[in-house]
Amino acid sequence: MLTMSKHNIFVKPGDILREKYKVVEHIATGGMSEVYRVQEVNNSFQEWAVKISNMSSKLSRKLIDETKLLSELDHPILPRVADFFQDDNYFYLVLEYVEGVSLAEFLEDDSNELKLEDIVNIGVQLCDVLYYLHTRKPHPIIYRDLKPGNILLKKDAQITLIDFGISRKYQEKQMRDTVQIGTVGFAAPEQFEKKQTDKRTDLFSLGALLYYLLSKGKYVYITQEPIKSLNSSIPKSLETCVGQLVELDPEDRLQDVREAKILLLKAREEWEHRKSKQYSKKNLLPYVIGSLAVVATIILFSL
């Protein structure tokens, strides 16, 4: 059945795009496009994700910009661009199809829970991809929309960062490379002010995301409390990392994502050491009890 989407895009399963891609199903609706899973007509085992934007909408320009940006990038945590084209009605961006679930969807299921080591693992991977983006030449790329909905979780515990719709190439002292936009709850304060965003903007969002995950769904801009007050079990290095990332003034934050990664790796070591000590104590207990029993028996028979 043909239905009209949020973005006035008329595409249904079975449609053939550019005589090359067969639409299988609709998988997501974004802020500027609809996303479909497709198969290659001549190879049904090869699947792709296609983002489609309506050419009559101003938002189509954002998908075109995203296409140009992603086409220049190559990183294992980023989706690979396979193709792009347009017709009289739509613009199409064909991307690597990633089998996984968004972090937002994962957290919506009450039966799912992220352990502290999972959260740290996500944080470390995000540090790696942000460092890659922030060190692009000649212009660093500022992602600007780090949030659970833009992070795909795969079965191997790896992630993929998607949706570069509001990402920008940074040019110092040029306000036109940025717009006042972002996702409330994860966006840095300067994204809603008349200030230029830079790599520290992404660092704030990384901290806000970690805060959200560690507090099981609370936003740092609402609670205004140290993460330790909401999760007392976290390692000291993780507490330091989050606290220094979510500083409101960019000058007070960590200035480089490598600093955040160092703290996260240290937090992982602290956590593993703590678990190791707890495991040792747990396994030592039967021997202690056994020794006490032997001592008690000896005393009893010596009376």
Summary of the structure (lengths in Angstrom):
residues: 303
radius of gyration: 24.4
end to end distance: 89.9
largest distance: 100.5
contacts: 911
relative contact order: 0.09
helix: 43%
strand: 18%
